[in-house]
Amino acid sequence: MNKPDRQFNRNPGFLVHDLARLLRRTFDQRVRQIGLTRAQWFVLAHLYRTDGQTQRELADDLDMEPAPIGRLIDRLEESGWLRREADARDRRVKRVFLSAKILPHMEEMRETAKGVYADAFFGVSSQDFETFVDVLEAAKFNLGKLSAEKDQPK
């Protein structure tokens, strides 16, 4: 079998996907003792940055369907990791908040993530790392803008 050409192996989409997969796998291995799944961590980490979202907002932000995010929230609520509260303006709407129980673990998670990044980017200069992050942010902004434009009615 022929080796894939170098250009194919340097495809940014594949590289970003592979890097994200390896970061998740390494992170999962390091936080397994807390007893949460990757999907649950993903929800909790997002709420850590944007606490008090509605279930619909959370589903949209995480690019998930409402039913699966609802099941995740149910399990996290049953475990005491988060809570739902009625919206002040519309009692039918529930907002999702982190519980006090998870907060010490969030700091532990943040420290674990720092360690994973330190291992992943070992040998990369801080200047190159900052450039890498700047490029990722620019691509994210550009694609987000395109996506928002396509969502607008014509």
LUMMARVO-481713 format. One record per residue (C-alpha): residue in three letters; x, y, z. Coordinates in pm, 1 decimal, decimal comma. Layout:
REM residues N
 type       xx       yy       zz
  ALA        X        Y        Z
...
//
This chain:
REM residues 154
 type       xx       yy       zz
  MET      0,0      0,0      0,0
  ASN    126,9    345,6    -81,3
  LYS    199,7    591,1    194,8
  PRO    -41,1    884,9    207,9
  ASP    122,2   1195,4     72,3
  ARG    257,3   1456,6    311,2
  GLN      0,2   1715,5    202,2
  PHE   -284,6   1485,0    306,0
  ASN   -122,8   1424,4    646,5
  ARG    -85,5   1799,4    699,5
  ASN   -451,7   1874,3    630,9
  PRO   -552,1   2120,3    907,9
  GLY   -895,5   1964,4    949,7
  PHE   -752,2   1618,5   1013,1
  LEU   -479,9   1756,5   1238,9
  VAL   -726,3   1957,2   1449,6
  HIS   -956,5   1655,2   1473,3
  ASP   -673,4   1419,8   1570,8
  LEU   -532,2   1666,1   1823,3
  ALA   -875,6   1715,4   1981,8
  ARG   -928,8   1338,1   2000,3
  LEU   -590,7   1280,4   2164,6
  LEU   -640,7   1569,0   2407,2
  ARG   -981,5   1427,6   2507,6
  ARG   -846,0   1075,1   2546,8
  THR   -553,8   1189,8   2762,8
  PHE   -779,6   1413,8   2970,9
  ASP  -1031,1   1128,1   3018,6
  GLN   -757,1    896,3   3141,6
  ARG   -645,4   1151,4   3399,3
  VAL   -988,2   1242,5   3540,5
  ARG  -1151,6    899,6   3535,1
  GLN  -1137,4    874,7   3918,1
  ILE  -1401,4   1148,5   3960,6
  GLY  -1658,4    926,2   3788,5
  LEU  -1791,4   1148,1   3511,6
  THR  -1810,6   1074,3   3141,1
  ARG  -1649,0   1295,1   2877,7
  ALA  -1991,6   1420,7   2768,2
  GLN  -2076,2   1512,1   3127,7
  TRP  -1744,0   1693,4   3170,1
  PHE  -1811,2   1879,3   2846,2
  VAL  -2144,9   2008,2   2978,8
  LEU  -2000,3   2100,1   3318,8
  ALA  -1700,3   2278,7   3167,8
  HIS  -1928,9   2478,5   2941,4
  LEU  -2152,3   2575,2   3233,3
  TYR  -1842,3   2676,3   3427,6
  ARG  -1792,3   2948,0   3164,5
  THR  -2161,3   3027,8   3103,4
  ASP  -2355,5   2924,5   3414,1
  GLY  -2731,7   2977,5   3409,1
  GLN  -2808,0   2893,4   3048,3
  THR  -3135,3   2739,3   2941,6
  GLN  -3130,2   2379,1   2826,2
  ARG  -3195,7   2499,8   2469,6
  GLU  -2904,9   2749,3   2482,3
  LEU  -2679,0   2477,5   2617,2
  ALA  -2784,0   2236,6   2340,8
  ASP  -2720,7   2502,8   2074,9
  ASP  -2380,9   2600,9   2216,5
  LEU  -2266,6   2239,4   2242,7
  ASP  -2411,3   2146,1   1901,9
  MET  -2632,1   1877,4   2056,6
  GLU  -2996,0   1787,5   2016,7
  PRO  -3229,0   1879,1   2306,8
  ALA  -3315,7   1518,1   2403,6
  PRO  -2956,8   1393,5   2456,9
  ILE  -2857,3   1710,3   2643,5
  GLY  -3171,1   1670,1   2854,0
  ARG  -3068,1   1316,4   2951,1
  LEU  -2717,4   1435,3   3037,4
  ILE  -2858,2   1715,5   3251,4
  ASP  -3095,1   1469,4   3422,6
  ARG  -2803,5   1242,1   3519,2
  LEU  -2588,7   1533,2   3634,2
  GLU  -2875,9   1670,8   3840,8
  GLU  -2945,1   1328,2   3997,6
  SER  -2576,7   1308,7   4094,2
  GLY  -2587,8   1653,9   4250,1
  TRP  -2342,2   1811,4   4004,5
  LEU  -2588,9   2074,3   3883,5
  ARG  -2937,3   2208,3   3946,6
  ARG  -3225,2   2349,7   3742,6
  GLU  -3412,9   2664,4   3840,5
  ALA  -3714,0   2833,2   3685,5
  ASP  -3635,5   3142,6   3481,7
  ALA  -3731,6   3466,2   3660,0
  ARG  -3924,3   3596,7   3355,4
  ASP  -4078,0   3272,6   3229,1
  ARG  -4145,6   2997,8   3484,2
  ARG  -4179,9   2738,2   3204,6
  VAL  -3813,3   2787,1   3113,9
  LYS  -3550,9   2613,9   3328,6
  ARG  -3200,1   2750,2   3370,2
  VAL  -2911,8   2516,0   3446,8
  PHE  -2653,7   2599,8   3715,3
  LEU  -2350,5   2423,4   3856,7
  SER  -2390,3   2302,7   4214,2
  ALA  -2145,4   2382,4   4492,3
  LYS  -2049,8   2012,0   4491,4
  ILE  -1877,3   2036,8   4152,5
  LEU  -1679,5   2356,9   4210,8
  PRO  -1375,4   2196,8   4381,4
  HIS  -1361,7   1940,9   4100,0
  MET  -1372,6   2215,0   3837,2
  GLU  -1044,6   2354,7   3968,5
  GLU   -901,7   2002,7   3967,1
  MET  -1022,8   1964,7   3608,8
  ARG   -863,6   2296,3   3511,2
  GLU   -529,7   2185,5   3660,1
  THR   -555,9   1849,9   3484,2
  ALA   -623,5   2025,8   3152,7
  LYS   -319,0   2248,3   3207,2
  GLY   -108,9   1935,7   3257,0
  VAL   -246,5   1775,3   2941,7
  TYR   -168,3   2090,4   2741,3
  ALA    181,1   2109,5   2891,9
  ASP    244,6   1751,0   2781,8
  ALA     87,2   1802,8   2438,2
  PHE    287,3   2116,2   2361,4
  PHE    613,8   2011,2   2524,7
  GLY    901,7   2157,9   2324,3
  VAL    684,4   2422,0   2155,2
  SER    796,5   2776,1   2231,4
  SER    549,9   3003,5   2407,5
  GLN    557,7   3232,5   2102,5
  ASP    469,9   2944,5   1867,1
  PHE    196,6   2829,9   2104,8
  GLU     44,2   3180,3   2116,1
  THR     56,7   3199,8   1735,7
  PHE   -111,8   2858,0   1715,8
  VAL   -392,6   2974,3   1947,7
  ASP   -429,7   3301,3   1751,9
  VAL   -467,4   3106,0   1426,2
  LEU   -726,8   2873,9   1582,5
  GLU   -923,2   3172,8   1714,8
  ALA   -915,5   3341,5   1372,9
  ALA  -1039,8   3026,7   1197,7
  LYS  -1311,5   2980,1   1460,6
  PHE  -1422,4   3342,2   1420,1
  ASN  -1424,0   3320,8   1039,3
  LEU  -1626,8   3000,0   1031,5
  GLY  -1862,2   3125,2   1303,3
  LYS  -1925,1   3438,1   1098,5
  LEU  -1994,5   3232,4    785,2
  SER  -2229,0   3006,6    978,9
  ALA  -2417,8   3304,9   1122,8
  GLU  -2449,5   3461,2    776,5
  LYS  -2599,0   3139,8    636,1
  ASP  -2852,8   3131,6    920,1
  GLN  -2982,2   3478,7    828,8
  PRO  -3294,4   3488,4    607,5
  LYS  -3236,6   3631,8    262,2
//
